[in-house]
Amino acid sequence: MLLRRQVSAERDEHIDMTPMVDVVFQLMTFMLFSVQMSGGEKVEVPHARHGVGVEEDGATFLTLLKADAPGAEPRLVLGNGGGAPVGLDEAKKSVAAGVAAGKRKVVLQADGAVPHGEVLKLAAAVAEIEGITLHIGVQEPER
């Protein structure tokens, strides 16, 4: 004969989470020891096959150099990195003078430490000048 529990008796129903937590930690430990950590490997980037270089005497060069102090604006210089820093208006005047002289290509170079947003800002300002082709300068491979 089945006896009913008394209605006033407290029921002891709960889920024991301890085995599930143990299994999760065992899985995490297995994944931690089974994955192979690889890092610091040098990535070989293939050489460009379809790109064409820009002649130095037929283009205007603008170079962004890293800032002197953290948080400061990068330095903009005319040419390949030599010379005194100039402002954005002076760079636009130099590009306009280059267009008047027949130099319709503008090569924008930047130091690796210059934020990408600064490069885009300069590219947008220079792109306002009619009749130019904007090129991004890259470093030649060492031989």
Buried (B, 14 or more C-beta within 10 A) or exposed (E): EEEEEEEEEEEEEEEEEEEEEEEEEEEEEEEEEEEEEEEEEEEEEEEEEEEEEBEEEEBBBBBBBBBEEEEEEBBBBBEEEEEEEBEEEEBBEBBBEBBEEEBBBBBBBBBEEBEEEBBEBBBEBBEEBEEBEBBEBEEEEEE
